């Protein structure tokens, strides 16, 4: 039996300072030195 490998597709939910949750950060500025920025940059390179 061969097992098919599923591609990893992360789901990112952003928790804001006031506790609200957002899936889309359109319109928000993400600082270049933040870890989140580096993750998104790396994901876009792989696509």
Phi and psi restraints in degrees (range 20) as a CNS / XPLOR table:
assign (resid 1 and name C) (resid 2 and name N)
       (resid 2 and name CA) (resid 2 and name C) 1.0 -108.3 20.0 2
assign (resid 2 and name N) (resid 2 and name CA)
       (resid 2 and name C) (resid 3 and name N) 1.0 139.9 20.0 2
assign (resid 2 and name C) (resid 3 and name N)
       (resid 3 and name CA) (resid 3 and name C) 1.0 -102.7 20.0 2
assign (resid 3 and name N) (resid 3 and name CA)
       (resid 3 and name C) (resid 4 and name N) 1.0 128.4 20.0 2
assign (resid 3 and name C) (resid 4 and name N)
       (resid 4 and name CA) (resid 4 and name C) 1.0 -80.9 20.0 2
assign (resid 4 and name N) (resid 4 and name CA)
       (resid 4 and name C) (resid 5 and name N) 1.0 139.7 20.0 2
assign (resid 4 and name C) (resid 5 and name N)
       (resid 5 and name CA) (resid 5 and name C) 1.0 -96.3 20.0 2
assign (resid 5 and name N) (resid 5 and name CA)
       (resid 5 and name C) (resid 6 and name N) 1.0 123.2 20.0 2
assign (resid 5 and name C) (resid 6 and name N)
       (resid 6 and name CA) (resid 6 and name C) 1.0 -84.1 20.0 2
assign (resid 6 and name N) (resid 6 and name CA)
       (resid 6 and name C) (resid 7 and name N) 1.0 140.5 20.0 2
assign (resid 6 and name C) (resid 7 and name N)
       (resid 7 and name CA) (resid 7 and name C) 1.0 -74.1 20.0 2
assign (resid 7 and name N) (resid 7 and name CA)
       (resid 7 and name C) (resid 8 and name N) 1.0 138.4 20.0 2
assign (resid 7 and name C) (resid 8 and name N)
       (resid 8 and name CA) (resid 8 and name C) 1.0 -72.8 20.0 2
assign (resid 8 and name N) (resid 8 and name CA)
       (resid 8 and name C) (resid 9 and name N) 1.0 125.0 20.0 2
assign (resid 8 and name C) (resid 9 and name N)
       (resid 9 and name CA) (resid 9 and name C) 1.0 -126.9 20.0 2
assign (resid 9 and name N) (resid 9 and name CA)
       (resid 9 and name C) (resid 10 and name N) 1.0 93.7 20.0 2
assign (resid 9 and name C) (resid 10 and name N)
       (resid 10 and name CA) (resid 10 and name C) 1.0 -69.3 20.0 2
assign (resid 10 and name N) (resid 10 and name CA)
       (resid 10 and name C) (resid 11 and name N) 1.0 150.8 20.0 2
assign (resid 10 and name C) (resid 11 and name N)
       (resid 11 and name CA) (resid 11 and name C) 1.0 -115.9 20.0 2
assign (resid 11 and name N) (resid 11 and name CA)
       (resid 11 and name C) (resid 12 and name N) 1.0 118.3 20.0 2
assign (resid 11 and name C) (resid 12 and name N)
       (resid 12 and name CA) (resid 12 and name C) 1.0 -104.2 20.0 2
assign (resid 12 and name N) (resid 12 and name CA)
       (resid 12 and name C) (resid 13 and name N) 1.0 123.3 20.0 2
assign (resid 12 and name C) (resid 13 and name N)
       (resid 13 and name CA) (resid 13 and name C) 1.0 -117.6 20.0 2
assign (resid 13 and name N) (resid 13 and name CA)
       (resid 13 and name C) (resid 14 and name N) 1.0 125.7 20.0 2
assign (resid 13 and name C) (resid 14 and name N)
       (resid 14 and name CA) (resid 14 and name C) 1.0 -95.7 20.0 2
assign (resid 14 and name N) (resid 14 and name CA)
       (resid 14 and name C) (resid 15 and name N) 1.0 127.0 20.0 2
assign (resid 14 and name C) (resid 15 and name N)
       (resid 15 and name CA) (resid 15 and name C) 1.0 -101.2 20.0 2
assign (resid 15 and name N) (resid 15 and name CA)
       (resid 15 and name C) (resid 16 and name N) 1.0 118.0 20.0 2
assign (resid 15 and name C) (resid 16 and name N)
       (resid 16 and name CA) (resid 16 and name C) 1.0 -81.5 20.0 2
assign (resid 16 and name N) (resid 16 and name CA)
       (resid 16 and name C) (resid 17 and name N) 1.0 170.1 20.0 2
assign (resid 16 and name C) (resid 17 and name N)
       (resid 17 and name CA) (resid 17 and name C) 1.0 -60.1 20.0 2
assign (resid 17 and name N) (resid 17 and name CA)
       (resid 17 and name C) (resid 18 and name N) 1.0 -31.1 20.0 2
assign (resid 17 and name C) (resid 18 and name N)
       (resid 18 and name CA) (resid 18 and name C) 1.0 -86.0 20.0 2
assign (resid 18 and name N) (resid 18 and name CA)
       (resid 18 and name C) (resid 19 and name N) 1.0 2.5 20.0 2
assign (resid 18 and name C) (resid 19 and name N)
       (resid 19 and name CA) (resid 19 and name C) 1.0 94.0 20.0 2
assign (resid 19 and name N) (resid 19 and name CA)
       (resid 19 and name C) (resid 20 and name N) 1.0 -8.3 20.0 2
assign (resid 19 and name C) (resid 20 and name N)
       (resid 20 and name CA) (resid 20 and name C) 1.0 -71.9 20.0 2
assign (resid 20 and name N) (resid 20 and name CA)
       (resid 20 and name C) (resid 21 and name N) 1.0 154.5 20.0 2
assign (resid 20 and name C) (resid 21 and name N)
       (resid 21 and name CA) (resid 21 and name C) 1.0 -115.4 20.0 2
assign (resid 21 and name N) (resid 21 and name CA)
       (resid 21 and name C) (resid 22 and name N) 1.0 135.8 20.0 2
assign (resid 21 and name C) (resid 22 and name N)
       (resid 22 and name CA) (resid 22 and name C) 1.0 -129.2 20.0 2
assign (resid 22 and name N) (resid 22 and name CA)
       (resid 22 and name C) (resid 23 and name N) 1.0 141.3 20.0 2
assign (resid 22 and name C) (resid 23 and name N)
       (resid 23 and name CA) (resid 23 and name C) 1.0 -97.0 20.0 2
assign (resid 23 and name N) (resid 23 and name CA)
       (resid 23 and name C) (resid 24 and name N) 1.0 -23.4 20.0 2
assign (resid 23 and name C) (resid 24 and name N)
       (resid 24 and name CA) (resid 24 and name C) 1.0 -121.4 20.0 2
assign (resid 24 and name N) (resid 24 and name CA)
       (resid 24 and name C) (resid 25 and name N) 1.0 123.9 20.0 2
assign (resid 24 and name C) (resid 25 and name N)
       (resid 25 and name CA) (resid 25 and name C) 1.0 -101.9 20.0 2
assign (resid 25 and name N) (resid 25 and name CA)
       (resid 25 and name C) (resid 26 and name N) 1.0 24.6 20.0 2
assign (resid 25 and name C) (resid 26 and name N)
       (resid 26 and name CA) (resid 26 and name C) 1.0 -58.0 20.0 2
assign (resid 26 and name N) (resid 26 and name CA)
       (resid 26 and name C) (resid 27 and name N) 1.0 127.0 20.0 2
assign (resid 26 and name C) (resid 27 and name N)
       (resid 27 and name CA) (resid 27 and name C) 1.0 96.1 20.0 2
assign (resid 27 and name N) (resid 27 and name CA)
       (resid 27 and name C) (resid 28 and name N) 1.0 -11.2 20.0 2
assign (resid 27 and name C) (resid 28 and name N)
       (resid 28 and name CA) (resid 28 and name C) 1.0 -97.8 20.0 2
assign (resid 28 and name N) (resid 28 and name CA)
       (resid 28 and name C) (resid 29 and name N) 1.0 143.1 20.0 2
assign (resid 28 and name C) (resid 29 and name N)
       (resid 29 and name CA) (resid 29 and name C) 1.0 -91.1 20.0 2
assign (resid 29 and name N) (resid 29 and name CA)
       (resid 29 and name C) (resid 30 and name N) 1.0 129.1 20.0 2
assign (resid 29 and name C) (resid 30 and name N)
       (resid 30 and name CA) (resid 30 and name C) 1.0 -107.5 20.0 2
assign (resid 30 and name N) (resid 30 and name CA)
       (resid 30 and name C) (resid 31 and name N) 1.0 120.6 20.0 2
assign (resid 30 and name C) (resid 31 and name N)
       (resid 31 and name CA) (resid 31 and name C) 1.0 -60.1 20.0 2
assign (resid 31 and name N) (resid 31 and name CA)
       (resid 31 and name C) (resid 32 and name N) 1.0 140.7 20.0 2
assign (resid 31 and name C) (resid 32 and name N)
       (resid 32 and name CA) (resid 32 and name C) 1.0 -64.4 20.0 2
assign (resid 32 and name N) (resid 32 and name CA)
       (resid 32 and name C) (resid 33 and name N) 1.0 -26.7 20.0 2
assign (resid 32 and name C) (resid 33 and name N)
       (resid 33 and name CA) (resid 33 and name C) 1.0 -89.0 20.0 2
assign (resid 33 and name N) (resid 33 and name CA)
       (resid 33 and name C) (resid 34 and name N) 1.0 7.7 20.0 2
assign (resid 33 and name C) (resid 34 and name N)
       (resid 34 and name CA) (resid 34 and name C) 1.0 -84.3 20.0 2
assign (resid 34 and name N) (resid 34 and name CA)
       (resid 34 and name C) (resid 35 and name N) 1.0 149.8 20.0 2
assign (resid 34 and name C) (resid 35 and name N)
       (resid 35 and name CA) (resid 35 and name C) 1.0 -63.4 20.0 2
assign (resid 35 and name N) (resid 35 and name CA)
       (resid 35 and name C) (resid 36 and name N) 1.0 -34.3 20.0 2
assign (resid 35 and name C) (resid 36 and name N)
       (resid 36 and name CA) (resid 36 and name C) 1.0 -61.6 20.0 2
assign (resid 36 and name N) (resid 36 and name CA)
       (resid 36 and name C) (resid 37 and name N) 1.0 -42.8 20.0 2
assign (resid 36 and name C) (resid 37 and name N)
       (resid 37 and name CA) (resid 37 and name C) 1.0 -59.0 20.0 2
assign (resid 37 and name N) (resid 37 and name CA)
       (resid 37 and name C) (resid 38 and name N) 1.0 -44.1 20.0 2
assign (resid 37 and name C) (resid 38 and name N)
       (resid 38 and name CA) (resid 38 and name C) 1.0 -64.9 20.0 2
assign (resid 38 and name N) (resid 38 and name CA)
       (resid 38 and name C) (resid 39 and name N) 1.0 -38.7 20.0 2
assign (resid 38 and name C) (resid 39 and name N)
       (resid 39 and name CA) (resid 39 and name C) 1.0 -64.3 20.0 2
assign (resid 39 and name N) (resid 39 and name CA)
       (resid 39 and name C) (resid 40 and name N) 1.0 -47.3 20.0 2
assign (resid 39 and name C) (resid 40 and name N)
       (resid 40 and name CA) (resid 40 and name C) 1.0 -64.2 20.0 2
assign (resid 40 and name N) (resid 40 and name CA)
       (resid 40 and name C) (resid 41 and name N) 1.0 -40.6 20.0 2
assign (resid 40 and name C) (resid 41 and name N)
       (resid 41 and name CA) (resid 41 and name C) 1.0 -61.5 20.0 2
assign (resid 41 and name N) (resid 41 and name CA)
       (resid 41 and name C) (resid 42 and name N) 1.0 -43.4 20.0 2
assign (resid 41 and name C) (resid 42 and name N)
       (resid 42 and name CA) (resid 42 and name C) 1.0 -66.6 20.0 2
assign (resid 42 and name N) (resid 42 and name CA)
       (resid 42 and name C) (resid 43 and name N) 1.0 -39.6 20.0 2
assign (resid 42 and name C) (resid 43 and name N)
       (resid 43 and name CA) (resid 43 and name C) 1.0 -64.0 20.0 2
assign (resid 43 and name N) (resid 43 and name CA)
       (resid 43 and name C) (resid 44 and name N) 1.0 -40.4 20.0 2
assign (resid 43 and name C) (resid 44 and name N)
       (resid 44 and name CA) (resid 44 and name C) 1.0 -68.2 20.0 2
assign (resid 44 and name N) (resid 44 and name CA)
       (resid 44 and name C) (resid 45 and name N) 1.0 -30.2 20.0 2
assign (resid 44 and name C) (resid 45 and name N)
       (resid 45 and name CA) (resid 45 and name C) 1.0 -67.9 20.0 2
assign (resid 45 and name N) (resid 45 and name CA)
       (resid 45 and name C) (resid 46 and name N) 1.0 -34.3 20.0 2
assign (resid 45 and name C) (resid 46 and name N)
       (resid 46 and name CA) (resid 46 and name C) 1.0 -74.4 20.0 2
assign (resid 46 and name N) (resid 46 and name CA)
       (resid 46 and name C) (resid 47 and name N) 1.0 -23.0 20.0 2
